[in-house]
């Protein structure tokens, strides 16, 4: 899929490089994993970028990706286009859903602690809509340097998008869904990526271990495995009165394929 191939073209450059795992079997000789972070806890600093999806079933052409600096937890929001209004609306939804839980405030000033949004200098971020939103919520905006140097400063989300692209292509290849399902492939890939362990979140930083998952580090608990299903697998849904088969009342369900968790879409 052309849209997902573009994700793999993103350079794997980051200012939070993971130290390669040692080849020695002796855990006592393992090198500590050191990560350079811009925050001291989750929800303090966010890295944002957009990815193209191409033509999809639900007419979604782009997606906004936000990555938590401390836990590497990633979130994806489907947007119809990369306009400043769509990006600002997606950022507002993200901030209200992922506001710092320590403040306990649900009013206008959600971010008592200094929260930072880091992005490139694209027009979808450098505009009055995003600036007014961040000013209203008390979020400081940081932009990367122009050119190749900026990829180093926003490398965390760049590397995350590359991993999402790999997971999405695997799901599409195995399931056999058409290219029009690319937006669902990306959403499903984010769920899998958040649940698997990563060395970016080591247990103690001194032993050669797999590390905690992004979901566990961010929420403090593992996701329920009951909510995970094989992408593209057969399933059936109950039809209500509005969608019931008028010609055959014995048909109460419709055959479908599983695409992603319903939590990615508003009810």
C-alpha positions in Angstrom: 0.0 0.0 0.0 1.4 3.3 -1.1 0.2 5.2 1.9 1.7 2.8 4.4 4.9 2.6 2.4 5.4 6.3 3.1 5.6 5.6 6.8 8.6 3.3 6.3 10.5 6.1 4.5 10.6 8.1 7.7 14.2 8.3 9.0 14.9 6.4 12.2 16.5 9.3 13.9 15.8 10.2 17.5 17.2 12.1 20.4 16.1 9.2 22.6 18.2 6.4 21.1 17.9 3.0 22.7 21.2 1.3 23.6 21.5 -2.0 21.7 21.1 -5.1 23.8 24.4 -6.8 24.7 25.4 -10.1 23.1 26.7 -11.6 26.3 24.5 -14.1 28.1 25.6 -12.9 31.5 23.0 -10.5 32.7 25.4 -9.0 35.2 27.5 -7.7 32.3 24.6 -6.0 30.6 25.0 -2.3 29.9 22.4 0.0 31.4 19.8 1.4 29.1 20.0 5.2 29.1 17.3 7.4 27.5 17.5 11.1 27.2 14.0 12.3 28.0 12.5 15.8 28.0 10.1 15.1 30.8 10.1 13.6 34.3 6.7 11.9 34.1 4.0 11.1 31.7 1.7 13.7 30.0 4.3 16.4 30.4 5.7 16.5 26.9 4.1 15.4 23.6 5.6 14.9 20.2 3.2 15.3 17.3 3.3 14.7 13.6 0.9 13.7 10.8 1.0 10.8 8.4 -0.8 10.4 5.0 -3.2 7.5 4.6 -4.5 7.9 1.1 -8.0 6.9 0.0 -9.9 5.0 2.7 -13.4 3.6 3.3 -14.3 6.3 5.8 -12.8 9.1 3.7 -9.9 9.6 6.1 -6.9 10.9 4.3 -4.5 11.7 7.2 -3.8 10.8 10.8 -2.4 12.8 13.7 0.1 10.9 15.8 1.0 12.0 19.3 3.7 10.3 21.4 4.2 10.8 25.2 7.9 11.7 25.8 8.2 9.8 29.1 6.5 6.4 28.3 6.6 6.5 24.5 2.8 5.8 24.6 1.4 6.7 21.2 -2.1 7.8 20.1 -3.6 8.2 16.6 -6.5 10.4 15.6 -8.0 10.1 12.2 -8.5 13.4 10.4 -10.2 14.0 7.0 -7.4 16.4 5.9 -4.2 18.0 7.2 -5.8 21.5 7.5 -5.1 23.6 10.5 -8.7 23.2 11.7 -8.7 19.4 11.6 -5.3 19.2 13.4 -6.5 21.7 16.0 -9.7 19.7 16.6 -7.7 16.5 16.9 -5.2 18.1 19.4 -8.0 19.5 21.5 -9.6 16.0 21.7 -6.3 14.5 22.6 -5.5 17.1 25.4 -9.0 16.7 27.0 -8.7 12.9 27.0 -5.1 12.7 28.1 -4.9 15.7 30.5 -2.7 15.2 33.6 -4.5 13.2 36.2 -2.6 14.7 39.1 -4.3 18.1 38.8 -7.9 16.8 39.0 -9.1 20.0 37.3 -11.7 19.8 34.6 -12.0 23.5 33.8 -10.2 25.7 31.3 -6.7 25.6 32.9 -6.2 21.8 32.6 -2.4 21.9 32.6 -1.2 23.3 35.9 2.1 21.5 35.4 4.0 22.8 32.4 3.0 20.7 29.4 4.9 20.9 26.1 3.8 20.1 22.5 6.7 19.6 20.2 6.2 19.4 16.4 7.8 20.4 13.1 7.2 23.7 11.4 4.4 22.5 9.1 1.6 24.9 8.4 -0.8 22.5 10.2 1.0 23.4 13.5 2.3 26.9 12.9 -1.0 28.7 12.8 -3.4 30.8 15.0 -5.8 27.9 15.7 -3.2 25.6 17.3 -1.6 28.5 19.0 -4.9 29.7 20.5 -5.8 26.2 21.6 -2.4 25.7 23.4 -2.6 29.1 25.0 -6.1 28.4 26.3 -5.1 25.1 27.8 -1.8 26.3 29.2 0.4 24.2 26.9 3.7 25.5 25.6 4.5 25.0 21.9 8.0 24.0 20.7 9.0 23.8 17.1 11.9 21.9 15.7 14.7 23.5 13.6 14.1 23.7 9.9 15.8 21.1 7.6 17.3 17.8 8.6 18.3 19.0 12.0 14.7 19.1 13.0 14.4 15.3 12.5 16.7 14.8 15.4 14.6 17.0 17.7 11.3 15.3 16.8 12.9 11.8 16.2 10.7 10.1 18.8 7.5 10.4 16.8 9.3 9.8 13.6 10.6 6.5 14.8 7.2 5.6 16.3 5.5 6.3 12.9 8.0 3.9 11.3 7.0 1.1 13.7 3.3 1.8 13.2 3.9 1.5 9.5 5.5 -1.9 9.9 2.8 -3.2 12.1 0.1 -1.9 9.8 1.6 -3.5 6.7 1.9 -6.8 8.5 -1.8 -6.7 9.4 -2.8 -5.8 5.9 -0.7 -8.5 4.3 -1.9 -11.3 6.6 -5.6 -10.3 6.6 -5.8 -9.5 2.8 -7.9 -6.4 3.3 -7.8 -3.9 0.4 -5.9 -0.6 0.4 -9.0 1.2 1.4 -8.7 -0.2 4.9 -5.3 1.6 5.5 -6.8 3.9 8.2 -8.0 0.8 10.2 -4.6 -0.9 9.8 -2.9 2.1 11.4 -5.4 2.2 14.3 -5.0 -1.5 14.9 -1.2 -1.2 14.7 -1.2 1.4 17.5 -3.1 -0.9 19.8 -0.6 -3.7 19.3 2.4 -1.4 19.6 1.2 0.0 22.9 0.7 -3.5 24.4 4.1 -5.1 23.5 7.2 -4.7 25.7 9.9 -2.2 24.8 13.4 -1.5 25.9 12.5 2.2 26.0 10.9 1.4 29.4 13.4 -0.8 31.1 12.7 -2.5 34.5 15.8 -1.3 36.3 18.1 -0.1 33.6 20.9 -2.4 34.5 19.9 -5.9 33.2 19.2 -7.2 29.7 15.4 -7.4 29.9 12.6 -6.8 27.5 11.1 -3.9 29.5 7.6 -2.7 30.3 5.0 -2.0 27.7 4.0 1.5 26.8 0.5 0.9 28.0 1.6 -0.4 31.4 4.0 2.5 31.9 1.4 5.1 30.9 -1.7 3.7 32.7 -0.2 1.6 35.4 -1.9 -1.6 34.3 -1.8 -4.0 31.4 -4.6 -3.8 28.7 -7.2 -6.5 28.8 -6.4 -9.3 26.2 -10.1 -9.9 25.8 -10.3 -6.7 23.7 -7.8 -8.0 21.1 -8.9 -9.9 18.1 -7.1 -10.9 14.9 -7.2 -8.1 12.3 -9.5 -9.0 9.4 -11.0 -12.0 11.2 -14.6 -13.0 10.6 -17.2 -11.6 13.1 -20.9 -10.9 13.2 -22.9 -8.0 14.6 -26.5 -7.9 15.8 -28.8 -5.9 13.6 -31.3 -3.6 15.4 -34.7 -2.7 14.1 -33.3 0.1 11.9 -31.0 -2.4 10.1 -33.0 -5.6 10.2 -33.7 -7.6 7.1 -37.4 -6.8 6.3 -37.7 -9.7 3.9 -36.3 -12.4 6.3 -37.0 -11.8 9.9 -35.0 -14.9 10.9 -31.8 -13.0 10.0 -30.7 -11.2 13.1 -27.0 -10.7 12.5 -24.8 -9.5 9.6 -21.3 -11.0 8.7 -18.4 -8.5 9.1 -14.6 -8.5 9.5 -12.8 -7.1 12.6 -10.9 -3.9 11.8 -10.1 -2.1 15.1 -11.3 -1.3 18.6 -14.4 0.8 18.8 -12.7 3.1 21.3 -11.0 4.9 18.4 -14.3 6.4 17.3 -16.8 8.6 19.0 -20.1 7.0 19.9 
